Amino acid sequence: MKILALSDVELNYIYSPAVANRFRDVQVVISCGDLPHFYLEYVISMLDIPLYFVHGNHTGHEEQGSGILRSEPWGGKNLHLQALRDESGILLAGIEGSLQYNFGPHQYTQGQMWLFAFGLVPKLLINKMRYGRYLDIFVTHAPPWKVHDMEDLPHRGAKAFRWVHRVFHPIFHIHGHVHVYRPDTVVESVVNGTRVVNAFGHREIDFDLLRKTP
């Protein structure tokens, strides 16, 4: 199956009627944050497929739509501290936000990120008992520690995410937050068997449900 991952920046060719044809074979949309609700709502209304998301450190504020204020995109499922099973069988879990740098919304300390990761443990253990595996796709806004992250305070990675890789063996970890401006920027890495993907802008990801997990 094919996944459309989005993050951080709006793209004209996504927010246009052409999206329906260009991504007609996509079955799931995943947003890693910092995108307007209306943008995500447009994509899933055109493609008529599920949306899973986490908030970034610049999103999550209320937006006006059809005379109603909403703090999340209509039709999407928030993965923050959740472990969900898509109708296709994919197991997803997520953690929102970035590392704290100016006390804004959806910013957390390394300690808080560890608490979020530990909070997922009971749900992932239930996955293991019910489905024979813990997790297929881990969705975050921030990158993991020392993987695609940067040295400046706002763009440091979360140490707890590396632990999630080692213990729960997700096939993919899809994140955003780190903007990509150079063609030689590394946007995909394999860490402890997990394929880590920076979804800045958009990425199409082929996902094989038959892949064996530890």
C-alpha positions as CSV (number, residue, x, y, z in Angstrom):
1,M,0.0,0.0,0.0
2,K,1.1,3.6,-0.4
3,I,1.1,6.3,2.2
4,L,1.2,10.1,1.6
5,A,3.2,11.8,4.4
6,L,2.9,15.6,4.8
7,S,4.6,18.0,7.1
8,D,5.6,21.7,7.8
9,V,5.0,23.4,4.5
10,E,2.0,23.8,2.1
11,L,2.6,22.8,-1.5
12,N,0.6,24.2,-4.4
13,Y,0.5,20.9,-6.2
14,I,-1.0,19.3,-3.1
15,Y,-3.6,22.1,-2.4
16,S,-5.1,21.8,-5.9
17,P,-7.6,19.7,-7.8
18,A,-4.6,17.8,-9.3
19,V,-4.0,16.1,-6.0
20,A,-6.8,13.6,-6.7
21,N,-5.1,12.3,-9.9
22,R,-1.5,12.6,-8.8
23,F,-2.1,10.6,-5.6
24,R,-5.0,8.4,-6.7
25,D,-3.2,5.2,-5.5
26,V,-2.5,6.5,-2.0
27,Q,-4.5,4.8,0.8
28,V,-3.6,6.7,3.9
29,V,-2.5,10.3,4.7
30,I,-0.2,11.0,7.7
31,S,0.5,14.5,8.8
32,C,3.6,15.1,11.0
33,G,2.4,18.6,12.0
34,D,2.7,22.3,11.4
35,L,0.1,22.3,8.6
36,P,-3.2,24.2,8.6
37,H,-6.4,22.2,9.3
38,F,-8.0,23.4,6.0
39,Y,-5.0,22.1,4.0
40,L,-5.3,18.6,5.5
41,E,-9.1,18.6,5.2
42,Y,-8.8,19.5,1.5
43,V,-6.4,16.6,0.9
44,I,-8.5,13.9,2.5
45,S,-11.8,15.3,0.9
46,M,-10.2,15.1,-2.5
47,L,-8.7,11.6,-1.9
48,D,-11.5,10.2,0.3
49,I,-9.0,8.3,2.5
50,P,-8.2,8.3,6.3
51,L,-6.0,11.0,7.9
52,Y,-3.8,10.4,10.9
53,F,-1.9,13.3,12.4
54,V,0.1,14.8,15.3
55,H,0.4,18.5,16.1
56,G,3.6,20.3,15.5
57,N,4.9,23.1,17.6
58,H,3.3,25.7,15.3
59,T,-0.1,24.1,14.9
60,G,-3.0,23.1,17.0
61,H,-4.5,26.6,17.3
62,E,-8.1,27.1,16.5
63,E,-9.2,27.7,12.9
64,Q,-12.5,29.1,11.6
65,G,-14.4,26.8,9.1
66,S,-18.0,26.8,8.2
67,G,-18.7,29.2,11.1
68,I,-17.2,26.8,13.6
69,L,-13.9,27.0,15.5
70,R,-11.9,23.8,15.6
71,S,-8.6,22.8,17.0
72,E,-8.1,19.7,14.9
73,P,-8.7,19.0,11.2
74,W,-12.1,17.6,10.6
75,G,-12.1,13.9,9.6
76,G,-8.6,13.2,11.0
77,K,-7.5,11.0,13.9
78,N,-5.1,12.5,16.4
79,L,-2.3,10.0,17.2
80,H,-0.8,11.8,20.2
81,L,-0.4,9.2,23.0
82,Q,-2.7,6.9,21.0
83,A,-2.1,3.4,19.5
84,L,-4.6,2.9,16.7
85,R,-5.2,0.2,14.1
86,D,-6.2,1.4,10.6
87,E,-8.9,-0.5,8.7
88,S,-6.1,-1.8,6.5
89,G,-4.4,-3.4,9.5
90,I,-1.6,-0.9,10.0
91,L,-0.7,-0.2,13.7
92,L,0.1,3.4,14.3
93,A,1.1,5.4,17.4
94,G,2.3,9.0,17.8
95,I,3.7,11.8,19.9
96,E,3.2,15.5,19.1
97,G,5.4,18.5,19.4
98,S,9.0,19.5,19.5
99,L,11.7,19.9,22.2
100,Q,11.1,23.0,24.4
101,Y,12.8,26.2,23.3
102,N,10.6,29.2,24.1
103,F,7.7,27.7,26.1
104,G,5.3,27.8,23.2
105,P,2.5,25.4,22.6
106,H,3.3,21.7,22.0
107,Q,6.9,22.1,23.3
108,Y,8.2,19.6,25.8
109,T,11.4,18.7,27.7
110,Q,13.3,15.5,27.1
111,G,11.8,14.2,30.4
112,Q,8.2,14.9,29.2
113,M,9.0,13.1,25.9
114,W,10.1,10.1,27.9
115,L,6.9,10.2,29.9
116,F,4.9,10.3,26.6
117,A,6.9,7.3,25.3
118,F,6.3,5.3,28.5
119,G,2.6,6.2,28.3
120,L,2.4,4.3,25.0
121,V,3.7,1.1,26.5
122,P,0.5,-0.5,27.8
123,K,-1.2,0.1,24.4
124,L,1.7,-1.3,22.5
125,L,1.8,-4.4,24.7
126,I,-1.9,-4.9,24.0
127,N,-1.0,-4.7,20.2
128,K,1.6,-7.4,20.7
129,M,-1.0,-9.7,22.4
130,R,-3.7,-9.0,19.9
131,Y,-1.8,-8.7,16.6
132,G,1.6,-10.3,17.2
133,R,3.5,-7.1,16.9
134,Y,3.9,-3.8,18.8
135,L,3.8,-1.1,16.1
136,D,4.2,-0.6,12.4
137,I,4.4,3.2,12.0
138,F,5.5,5.7,14.7
139,V,4.5,9.2,13.9
140,T,6.0,12.3,15.6
141,H,6.7,15.9,14.8
142,A,10.2,16.0,16.2
143,P,13.0,13.8,14.9
144,P,14.7,11.2,17.0
145,W,17.9,12.2,18.8
146,K,20.9,12.5,16.5
147,V,18.9,11.3,13.5
148,H,17.9,14.1,11.0
149,D,18.0,16.6,13.9
150,M,20.1,19.7,14.3
151,E,22.3,21.3,16.9
152,D,20.2,24.4,17.5
153,L,17.8,24.3,20.5
154,P,14.5,24.2,18.5
155,H,15.4,21.3,16.3
156,R,17.0,18.8,18.7
157,G,15.7,15.3,18.5
158,A,14.0,13.4,21.3
159,K,16.0,10.7,23.1
160,A,13.0,8.7,24.0
161,F,12.2,8.0,20.3
162,R,15.4,6.0,19.9
163,W,14.2,3.9,22.8
164,V,10.9,3.3,21.0
165,H,12.9,2.0,18.0
166,R,15.0,-0.4,20.1
167,V,12.1,-1.8,22.2
168,F,9.1,-1.8,19.9
169,H,10.6,-2.2,16.4
170,P,8.4,0.0,14.3
171,I,8.9,-0.5,10.6
172,F,8.7,3.2,9.9
173,H,9.2,6.3,12.0
174,I,7.8,9.3,10.1
175,H,8.6,12.8,11.5
176,G,8.7,16.4,10.4
177,H,10.0,19.6,12.0
178,V,13.4,19.7,10.3
179,H,13.1,21.8,7.1
180,V,14.9,20.6,4.0
181,Y,16.5,23.2,1.8
182,R,19.5,21.4,0.3
183,P,19.3,18.4,-2.1
184,D,22.1,16.6,-0.2
185,T,20.2,16.7,3.1
186,V,19.7,13.3,4.6
187,V,15.9,12.6,4.8
188,E,15.9,8.8,5.2
189,S,17.9,6.6,7.6
190,V,17.7,3.2,9.1
191,V,18.2,3.1,12.9
192,N,17.9,-0.2,14.8
193,G,16.0,-1.7,11.9
194,T,13.5,1.2,11.8
195,R,13.3,3.3,8.6
196,V,13.2,6.9,9.7
197,V,11.7,9.3,7.2
198,N,11.6,13.1,7.3
199,A,8.2,14.0,5.7
200,F,9.0,17.7,5.1
201,G,6.7,18.9,2.3
202,H,5.6,15.5,1.1
203,R,6.8,12.0,0.9
204,E,5.2,8.9,-0.7
205,I,6.0,5.8,1.2
206,D,5.4,2.2,0.1
207,F,4.4,0.1,3.0
208,D,4.4,-3.7,3.0
209,L,1.9,-5.2,5.5
210,L,3.5,-8.6,5.0
211,R,6.9,-7.5,6.4
212,K,7.8,-9.6,9.4
213,T,8.6,-7.7,12.7
214,P,10.5,-8.9,15.7
